[in-house]
Amino acid sequence: MLLLAVGIVVATTLIIGCEAENLSDTESNTAKSKLIAAENRQLRNKIKDLKDLHKKELKRQEGLLAKCQQEKDALIKLSGEGIRDLMDTALNDITEEAARLREENENLISRIKTLQAQIKRLIEQREELIKELRKRPTIPDKPQPL
């Protein structure tokens, strides 16, 4: 009986020790689970924060892209208008210069005709004077002896 009592005590001690070990393992597993759960929550929060940051950055980049596209379109339009304006200005300048030169040519042609008419009249007057001079008696340069 003593043996039986010792066996029961040993068995009880073993059972209590195993249960205590199981309880400490369970407590350890629970603590590990809590730590893992807390770490998972932190990681999820970091992921959420990173996603939010990514969304903000993406919106900012899209805004910059839209602004750049507007500036590009404005520059293209401006350059097209600038070229058109430049061409219009150059064409207007050329047209005005051509009109001015045409008018100047007409004035010069008119002046040439006027001068040619004057030259013709002067030539005619000269011819008439030569004819009149030929009709007159000549006066000797030196008096002739008598």
Secondary structure as a PSIPRED ss2 file (coil, helix, strand):
# PSIPRED VFORMAT (PSIPRED V4.0)

   1 M C   1.000  0.000  0.000
   2 L H   0.000  1.000  0.000
   3 L H   0.000  1.000  0.000
   4 L H   0.000  1.000  0.000
   5 A H   0.000  1.000  0.000
   6 V H   0.000  1.000  0.000
   7 G H   0.000  1.000  0.000
   8 I H   0.000  1.000  0.000
   9 V H   0.000  1.000  0.000
  10 V H   0.000  1.000  0.000
  11 A H   0.000  1.000  0.000
  12 T H   0.000  1.000  0.000
  13 T H   0.000  1.000  0.000
  14 L H   0.000  1.000  0.000
  15 I H   0.000  1.000  0.000
  16 I H   0.000  1.000  0.000
  17 G H   0.000  1.000  0.000
  18 C H   0.000  1.000  0.000
  19 E H   0.000  1.000  0.000
  20 A H   0.000  1.000  0.000
  21 E H   0.000  1.000  0.000
  22 N H   0.000  1.000  0.000
  23 L H   0.000  1.000  0.000
  24 S H   0.000  1.000  0.000
  25 D H   0.000  1.000  0.000
  26 T H   0.000  1.000  0.000
  27 E H   0.000  1.000  0.000
  28 S H   0.000  1.000  0.000
  29 N H   0.000  1.000  0.000
  30 T H   0.000  1.000  0.000
  31 A H   0.000  1.000  0.000
  32 K H   0.000  1.000  0.000
  33 S H   0.000  1.000  0.000
  34 K H   0.000  1.000  0.000
  35 L H   0.000  1.000  0.000
  36 I H   0.000  1.000  0.000
  37 A H   0.000  1.000  0.000
  38 A H   0.000  1.000  0.000
  39 E H   0.000  1.000  0.000
  40 N H   0.000  1.000  0.000
  41 R H   0.000  1.000  0.000
  42 Q H   0.000  1.000  0.000
  43 L H   0.000  1.000  0.000
  44 R H   0.000  1.000  0.000
  45 N H   0.000  1.000  0.000
  46 K H   0.000  1.000  0.000
  47 I H   0.000  1.000  0.000
  48 K H   0.000  1.000  0.000
  49 D H   0.000  1.000  0.000
  50 L H   0.000  1.000  0.000
  51 K H   0.000  1.000  0.000
  52 D H   0.000  1.000  0.000
  53 L H   0.000  1.000  0.000
  54 H H   0.000  1.000  0.000
  55 K H   0.000  1.000  0.000
  56 K H   0.000  1.000  0.000
  57 E H   0.000  1.000  0.000
  58 L H   0.000  1.000  0.000
  59 K H   0.000  1.000  0.000
  60 R H   0.000  1.000  0.000
  61 Q H   0.000  1.000  0.000
  62 E H   0.000  1.000  0.000
  63 G H   0.000  1.000  0.000
  64 L H   0.000  1.000  0.000
  65 L H   0.000  1.000  0.000
  66 A H   0.000  1.000  0.000
  67 K H   0.000  1.000  0.000
  68 C H   0.000  1.000  0.000
  69 Q H   0.000  1.000  0.000
  70 Q H   0.000  1.000  0.000
  71 E H   0.000  1.000  0.000
  72 K H   0.000  1.000  0.000
  73 D H   0.000  1.000  0.000
  74 A H   0.000  1.000  0.000
  75 L H   0.000  1.000  0.000
  76 I H   0.000  1.000  0.000
  77 K H   0.000  1.000  0.000
  78 L H   0.000  1.000  0.000
  79 S H   0.000  1.000  0.000
  80 G H   0.000  1.000  0.000
  81 E H   0.000  1.000  0.000
  82 G H   0.000  1.000  0.000
  83 I H   0.000  1.000  0.000
  84 R H   0.000  1.000  0.000
  85 D H   0.000  1.000  0.000
  86 L H   0.000  1.000  0.000
  87 M H   0.000  1.000  0.000
  88 D H   0.000  1.000  0.000
  89 T H   0.000  1.000  0.000
  90 A H   0.000  1.000  0.000
  91 L H   0.000  1.000  0.000
  92 N H   0.000  1.000  0.000
  93 D H   0.000  1.000  0.000
  94 I H   0.000  1.000  0.000
  95 T H   0.000  1.000  0.000
  96 E H   0.000  1.000  0.000
  97 E H   0.000  1.000  0.000
  98 A H   0.000  1.000  0.000
  99 A H   0.000  1.000  0.000
 100 R H   0.000  1.000  0.000
 101 L H   0.000  1.000  0.000
 102 R H   0.000  1.000  0.000
 103 E H   0.000  1.000  0.000
 104 E H   0.000  1.000  0.000
 105 N H   0.000  1.000  0.000
 106 E H   0.000  1.000  0.000
 107 N H   0.000  1.000  0.000
 108 L H   0.000  1.000  0.000
 109 I H   0.000  1.000  0.000
 110 S H   0.000  1.000  0.000
 111 R H   0.000  1.000  0.000
 112 I H   0.000  1.000  0.000
 113 K H   0.000  1.000  0.000
 114 T H   0.000  1.000  0.000
 115 L H   0.000  1.000  0.000
 116 Q H   0.000  1.000  0.000
 117 A H   0.000  1.000  0.000
 118 Q H   0.000  1.000  0.000
 119 I H   0.000  1.000  0.000
 120 K H   0.000  1.000  0.000
 121 R H   0.000  1.000  0.000
 122 L H   0.000  1.000  0.000
 123 I H   0.000  1.000  0.000
 124 E H   0.000  1.000  0.000
 125 Q H   0.000  1.000  0.000
 126 R H   0.000  1.000  0.000
 127 E H   0.000  1.000  0.000
 128 E H   0.000  1.000  0.000
 129 L H   0.000  1.000  0.000
 130 I H   0.000  1.000  0.000
 131 K H   0.000  1.000  0.000
 132 E H   0.000  1.000  0.000
 133 L H   0.000  1.000  0.000
 134 R H   0.000  1.000  0.000
 135 K H   0.000  1.000  0.000
 136 R C   1.000  0.000  0.000
 137 P C   1.000  0.000  0.000
 138 T C   1.000  0.000  0.000
 139 I C   1.000  0.000  0.000
 140 P C   1.000  0.000  0.000
 141 D C   1.000  0.000  0.000
 142 K C   1.000  0.000  0.000
 143 P C   1.000  0.000  0.000
 144 Q C   1.000  0.000  0.000
 145 P C   1.000  0.000  0.000
 146 L C   1.000  0.000  0.000
